[in-house]
Amino acid sequence: MKTDGSKVACRVDMSLAAGTRLDSYEIVAPLGAGGMGEVYRARDTRLDRTVAVKVLPAHLTSDPELRQRFEREARTISSLNHPHICALYDVGHHDGTDYLVMDFLEG
């Protein structure tokens, strides 16, 4: 946001295209990106449900410390049970991409 309160558009290039498959998860659309990951709306093809998939971007996967941090995030999320925290459904690695699969919450 600018100091005058107006919004500034920011374009972030996401690494996965719609239709990309990560095991049984099919990427539908990008949702957002941050310092430690990219999040996508995806379809769980086994259970026919919408999920959120967070991936560790390719440029970060070569750093062992960042991969460990991503794994710690998965363990931490899986140990929590609260209505305001997304449930973790799955963790995986597919064709060089580390990913977490979480409950998709609209909004």
Number of C-alpha atoms within 10 A of each C-alpha: 9 7 6 6 7 8 9 8 7 7 6 11 10 16 12 18 13 13 13 13 18 20 13 12 23 21 23 19 18 20 14 14 16 9 8 14 20 21 23 25 23 28 22 20 13 9 9 9 12 19 22 26 29 23 25 22 21 13 8 14 17 11 10 10 11 14 16 12 12 21 16 12 12 19 13 11 17 16 9 12 11 7 7 7 12 17 18 22 15 13 17 12 13 10 8 11 13 20 23 22 24 24 16 18 13 4 3
